[in-house]
Amino acid sequence: MSKQQRLIYGVGINDAGYPVSVQPTINGRRSTLWMCPFYDAWKHMLARCYSDKRQVKFPTYAGCTVAAEWHYFSTFRAWMLAQDWEGRHLDKDILRPANKVYGPDACVFVPGQLNSFLNDHGAARGEYPIGVTWNRQAGKLLARCCNPFTRKLEHLGYFTDSAEAHEAWRARKHQHAIRYADMQIDPRLAAALRTRYAV
């Protein structure tokens, strides 16, 4: 097997120095009984950036890359060990909006609920701005915002102008983001949340 074939997704170098998984073959089928959580996070990050199959399914990752130092598993693992990572998701663009590079200066681990709150599903938005839908019964535009704390969809009013409806959504989203910011221990994350929907 060539060196290139051993690379993870064509770029990743597993220099762990220990088994990163336990995968016995049971009844002719290979199954994973355990996966190193650091390796799992690293491999999934590489897949988002360098797996053609993954990018077809999730086109928002097109053009994303991983910083050169994180091509080495040991370097990523050392960084992750210093983070509050348990039960959290690796994010690349909360601290730096529109960032496309996974690296130590831009990435942070965030709770899954917060990650969902920040995912605006832009690709599935439709013809109106985010937070705005057409209400056929009222014959007007309706502004709505999901409350991440109550898990309920909040109706913010009817509008004739899509920009005004979107502004109602943005203002309410900002209020929720401020509440999230007040809950954070990491000052970088708190600062990013306070400015995310401020404009």
C-alpha positions in Angstrom: 0.0 0.0 0.0 1.4 3.4 -1.0 1.8 6.3 1.3 -0.9 8.2 -0.6 -3.4 5.4 -0.1 -2.8 5.5 3.7 -3.7 9.1 3.9 -7.2 9.9 5.4 -9.3 11.5 2.7 -6.1 12.2 0.7 -4.6 14.6 3.2 -4.8 13.3 6.8 -1.9 11.6 8.5 -2.8 9.3 11.4 0.3 9.6 13.6 -1.6 8.6 16.8 0.9 5.9 17.9 -2.0 3.9 19.5 -5.1 2.1 18.1 -7.8 4.7 17.4 -10.6 2.1 17.2 -11.7 -1.4 18.0 -13.3 -3.0 15.0 -13.7 -6.7 15.2 -15.1 -8.9 12.5 -18.3 -10.6 13.7 -20.1 -13.1 11.5 -18.1 -11.9 8.5 -19.0 -8.2 9.1 -16.7 -5.6 10.5 -18.2 -3.5 13.3 -16.9 -0.6 15.4 -17.1 -1.3 19.1 -15.1 1.8 20.1 -13.6 4.9 18.4 -11.2 7.4 19.9 -13.3 10.6 20.3 -10.3 12.7 19.2 -9.8 10.6 16.1 -13.6 10.6 15.4 -13.8 14.4 15.5 -10.6 14.7 13.3 -11.8 12.2 10.7 -15.3 13.8 10.5 -13.7 17.2 10.0 -11.5 15.9 7.1 -14.6 14.3 5.6 -16.5 17.6 5.5 -13.7 19.2 3.5 -12.3 16.4 1.4 -15.0 13.7 0.9 -16.8 14.1 -2.5 -19.7 12.0 -1.2 -20.0 14.2 1.9 -20.0 17.4 -0.2 -22.7 16.2 -2.5 -24.9 15.6 0.5 -23.8 18.8 2.2 -22.9 21.3 -0.4 -22.3 24.1 2.1 -18.9 22.5 2.8 -17.7 23.0 -0.7 -14.5 25.0 -0.7 -13.7 24.2 2.9 -10.2 23.1 3.9 -8.2 22.1 6.9 -5.2 24.1 8.1 -1.9 22.3 7.3 -1.0 21.6 10.9 -4.3 19.8 11.4 -3.5 17.4 8.7 -1.6 15.6 11.4 -3.9 13.9 13.9 -1.5 14.4 16.8 -1.6 18.2 16.4 -5.4 18.3 16.2 -5.6 16.0 19.3 -3.3 18.2 21.3 -5.5 21.2 20.5 -8.8 19.3 21.3 -7.5 18.1 24.6 -7.2 21.8 25.7 -10.9 22.5 24.7 -14.2 22.0 26.4 -15.3 19.4 23.9 -17.3 16.7 25.5 -20.9 16.5 24.2 -20.1 19.4 21.8 -19.8 20.0 18.1 -16.7 21.4 16.3 -17.5 24.7 14.5 -15.4 26.7 12.1 -17.4 29.9 11.5 -19.0 31.1 14.7 -15.9 33.0 15.7 -15.2 34.1 12.1 -18.4 34.3 10.0 -18.1 32.8 6.5 -14.7 31.2 7.5 -13.9 28.2 5.3 -10.7 26.9 7.0 -10.7 24.5 10.0 -7.8 25.6 12.2 -6.9 26.4 15.8 -7.5 30.1 15.5 -11.1 29.9 14.1 -12.5 26.7 15.6 -14.4 26.2 18.8 -16.6 23.4 20.3 -20.2 24.4 20.9 -23.3 22.7 22.3 -25.4 21.0 19.7 -28.4 23.2 20.6 -26.4 26.3 20.0 -25.1 24.9 16.8 -28.7 24.3 15.6 -29.7 27.8 16.6 -26.9 29.3 14.4 -27.7 27.1 11.4 -30.0 29.3 9.3 -30.6 26.7 6.6 -29.9 29.2 3.9 -29.9 26.7 1.1 -33.5 25.7 1.8 -34.8 29.3 2.4 -36.9 29.8 -0.7 -37.7 33.1 -2.3 -38.0 35.3 0.8 -35.4 36.5 3.2 -34.6 34.3 6.2 -37.3 34.4 8.9 -40.0 35.4 6.3 -42.8 33.3 4.8 -45.9 34.2 2.8 -49.1 33.6 4.7 -51.8 32.9 2.2 -54.7 33.3 4.7 -53.6 36.8 5.7 -52.4 37.7 2.3 -49.2 39.1 3.9 -45.7 38.3 4.8 -45.2 36.6 8.2 -42.1 37.0 10.3 -41.2 34.0 12.5 -38.4 33.0 14.7 -37.8 29.7 16.6 -37.2 30.2 20.3 -34.3 27.8 21.1 -35.1 27.8 24.8 -38.8 27.0 24.6 -38.5 25.2 21.3 -41.6 27.0 20.0 -42.0 29.0 16.8 -42.7 32.6 17.6 -44.9 34.6 15.3 -43.5 38.2 15.1 -46.2 39.9 13.0 -47.5 40.4 9.5 -45.8 42.7 7.0 -46.1 44.0 3.5 -42.4 44.6 3.1 -40.0 41.6 3.1 -37.1 43.8 4.5 -39.2 44.9 7.5 -40.3 41.3 8.1 -36.7 40.1 8.0 -35.7 42.9 10.4 -38.3 41.7 12.9 -36.7 38.2 12.7 -33.2 39.6 13.0 -34.1 41.6 16.1 -35.6 38.6 17.8 -32.8 36.3 16.8 -30.4 38.8 18.3 -32.2 38.7 21.6 -31.9 35.0 21.7 -28.2 35.2 20.8 -27.5 37.7 23.7 -29.1 35.2 26.1 -26.9 32.5 24.7 -23.9 34.8 25.1 -24.6 35.3 28.7 -24.4 31.6 29.3 -21.0 31.1 27.8 -17.7 30.6 29.6 -15.5 31.1 26.6 -15.2 34.9 26.1 -14.5 34.5 22.4 -17.8 32.6 21.9 -19.7 35.1 24.0 -18.4 38.0 22.0 -19.2 36.3 18.7 -22.8 35.7 19.8 -23.3 39.3 20.8 -22.4 40.6 17.4 -23.7 37.7 15.2 -27.2 39.3 14.6 -26.5 42.8 15.8 -26.6 44.2 12.2 
